[in-house]
Amino acid sequence: MHPSISRVKLVALVVALVAVTGCQTMKGLEGFLGLDFAIAGATDPSLAGVDISSIRSPEQMSTADMLRLGSALLRKKMNLDVTLHVSANNPAGNSIDARVLGLDWVLLLDDRETISGVTKSDILIPPGATGDIPVVVSVNLAEFFDTGVTDLIDLALAVSDVRGSPKRVKLKATPTIDTVLGPIRYPEPITIVSATVGG
């Protein structure tokens, strides 16, 4: 979903809540536009226990690591472990700080839904600033993809690109933010992609 659409729906929800709670509360939410989210990078990636943080292609894998990964695939235990860093930007046009309390998320790899989780946070983001929400992921690629070891390495490297441009990965997420009205969940999930891919 395009960020501006979800932002409009969030603002509509806030306005509806304000109508119920009274005009006095409106002063605390006046000008709130919602947040913009993106996958900004990845850290600490490993595949079946093999550190892939310095690997750029399957050809760079050592013979020992390829044998280890081949064995893991035979056992259907090809776990990709990585921390995805979600940036939450509070637009400069907002007049209030935003506090992100967490994300309910579903991990999509090559547009296929895989695992889900809940990431708790407590990040205060002033207008014009960006906060970092680390989302720790552990997904068994062999459970969702019936393909060879080289293809799975390619996927893992694309997802965990430590240079700041993860690819082939999305998060379908429902953020929760704290307001003067209390915690508010986004009215529906948003799709978060890499900042280098689009919004």
Number of C-alpha atoms within 10 A of each C-alpha: 12 11 16 14 10 20 19 13 15 21 18 13 16 22 15 11 15 18 12 10 12 9 10 9 15 17 10 16 20 13 13 21 20 23 23 17 25 23 29 21 23 23 18 14 24 19 27 20 15 16 13 24 18 13 14 15 13 16 10 12 17 10 10 9 16 18 13 15 24 18 15 18 22 11 10 14 18 23 22 25 22 24 18 27 21 24 21 24 20 26 21 12 11 18 17 19 19 24 20 24 19 21 24 17 22 20 20 19 21 12 11 14 14 15 15 16 14 15 14 16 17 12 18 17 20 18 18 13 14 19 19 19 24 19 22 16 16 16 18 18 23 20 13 13 13 12 11 11 20 15 13 21 23 13 18 25 25 18 24 28 22 21 12 16 18 25 22 18 21 23 26 20 22 20 24 19 22 18 17 11 14 7 13 18 17 21 16 13 18 20 19 26 23 25 18 14 12 10 16
